[in-house]
Amino acid sequence: MSEDLVSSILRDYIRSLHLAVYSYLKPGSLHRFAPTGECEVLFECCSIIVPQLSSIIRKSLMIGRGGATIPSIEVGNAIAEALREARLVAHTVPHHVVTASIIMVSSVAYAHSQKRPPDLSTIRSSQIQILRGSTWRDAANFIRALQTYCPEVQSTLDDLELSEHRIEYEDMNLEDVLSILSTKIKPYYYLLERSAQPLRAAEVFGKEYEISGDAFKSAIVTYLELLAEECEFREIVDFITHLDRRLPLRSLNKELYRLDQELRRRGVMYHHLIVPLFMGIFMYLSTR
């Protein structure tokens, strides 16, 4: 197994996370000048789990080489360990980003074992295979970790009647559990096959990056595409749609800042879009 490949996947992961979280300015979401400390907490949580990421990359690379099966990578246990580590540095763990991080590095590694460099469809199909190839034990470990390290989620689990007993009785896998969770916690929706946003984000980011060569601007343009699909205010959607994205980023910042302030004034946040943005950027960089 090439340690260079492990390092390369981790490097793309960190870069993707940095672009998704810190790129300025993403109206209504996290960015490096947002009036909260959430960026720092999220990035610290996702940096401390690098040992778990490294381990699951190695396991996932072995699948395509015949040295392991999907259940043997124990993706649910990897998520649980990552949530435990993240809880050491954060009172409230960004569990959706931690979960997406484990699943995505596993998917990218599995795709690399099949085709180098992989294309977007190979990465996406690898992700679906990993979720569907997981076992009820993976799902139960994940739910147990949410209960232990993310107590603020307990009421949601109760409302959804998601318990370890039910998971074992109904023989649920991670895809089943994420599908149920996504009805209450939107970021989990983007990990499911029916979500088109991550692939769309990868395509938009790639197209813009190949034209401008500016990774931060490409991340913002991609975010605006995701935001235009979700924003509930007609005048804001019109503004996003007609914004001249051919302008340099510095020329766009004034208008983006005004939009950010308006969304915050209305109390409407789109932090959940960080997940498909991160996924899309990571998928694109992994194909290079």
Secondary structure, DSSP 8 states (H G I E B T S, - for coil): --HHHHHHHHHHHHHHHHHHHH-S--TTS--TTSSSSHHHHHHHHHHHTHHHHHHHHHHHHHHTTTS--GGGG-HHHHHHHHHHHHHTT-SS--HHHHHHHHHHHHHHHHHHHHSSS--HHHHHHHHHHHHHH--HHHHHHHHHHHHHH-GGGHHHHHHHT--HHHHHHTT--HHHHHHHHTTTSGGGGGGSTT--HHHHHHHHHHHHHHHH--HHHHHHHHHHHHHHHH---HHHHHHHHH--TTS-HHHHHHHHHHHHHHHHHTT---GGGHHHHHHHHHHHHHT-
